[in-house]
Amino acid sequence: MSAPTPYSVLLSRMEASDGEARIDVPEDWLQGRTLFGGLQAAIALRAMRTLVPEAPLRSLQTTFVGPVPGGPVRAKARIVRSGKNTTHVEARIVEGEQVLALLAGIFGTSRESSVEVVPVQPAVEGGRPFEMKYVPGAAPAFTQHFTARWVRGGAPYTGATDRENVIELGMRDEGTATEYHVLAMADFIPPVALSFLKERAAAASLNWMLEMLAGDVRSLPLQGWRLDARVMAARGGYTSQSLELWGPGGVPVALGRQTMVVFA
C-alpha cells in the first residue's frame, strides 16, 4: 500500500485553467466508495478560482449527485452572473457527460457597513473526551489525514444520546490554512445521527451549504480547530444538521447546514 498523500501535496498536483480543474485522487482520500466530500468541494472551488481569482468566497452550496470514484477527477466551472461586488459561479464534477456533483459559489468583495455581528465560541463543559484512532477498514480512508477528539457527544456507533458533537480537530499536513483546508475541515464531521446507533450503518450526504465568515485564514495553523455540529431533525431516514467551524483561539471561520440520509 502506498504512503498517504498529504492534503497540501494533493492540492499542488491539481491542474487548473480556463474554468476547469483536474486531478488524480489516490485511495487514501476516499470516503467509502466515493471521494471525500470536502475534497470534491475543493476541486470544484479550484475550477471556480480560475474564473474568480481574487474575491473572497462567501458561500458554497454543494449537491452530491452520485459517487465520485478515485482516480482522475474533473471539474468544470462557469460564471452565472457578475455584478459590482458579487459573482455567482456554477461548477460541476463530471465523468464524461454525467454530473456527479453540482456546486454554486458566491464570491464577494467587502463593502462599507454599519452592521457587524461576530459569533463567539461557546464554552464546552468537561466530559470524557474520546480520541479517534484510524483503523484501516473500520474508518473511512480520508480520516487518516485528520486528528479528532470528541469533547462532547459520541463518535459514530457509540449509542450516545447527545444531539450535539463538539470535536477538537486538526489536519496532518504542513504549512498554514487555506480556503481549501477550511472546506476539508468543515466536512470532516460524520452524521451526528450515527452516534445514536450501536451498530454500523451506511450514511451519505445529499447536500451541503457552507458560509465563510473569515476573509483570510492564511495565518492560522492547521491544529487547534473546533467543529460544533448538532442534529436539528431526523425523520424517515433523512437528517438535518448544522455546524460551526472555529479556528485556533476561537476564530469564527464558517457556518454550515447539511442534509444526509442514514440507512438505519
Secondary structure, DSSP 8 states (H G I E B T S, - for coil): ------HHHHHHT-EEETTEEEEEE-GGGEETTEE-HHHHHHHHHHHHHTTS-SS-EEEEEEEE-S---SEEEEEEEEEEEE-SSEEEEEEEEEETTEEEEEEEEEEE-----S---------------EE----BTTB-GGGGGEEEEEEES--TTS----SEEEEEEEES-SSB--HHHHHHHHT----GGGGG-SS---EEEEEEEEEE--S--TTSBSSSEEEEEEEEEEETTEEEEEEEEEETTTEEEEEEEEEEEE--
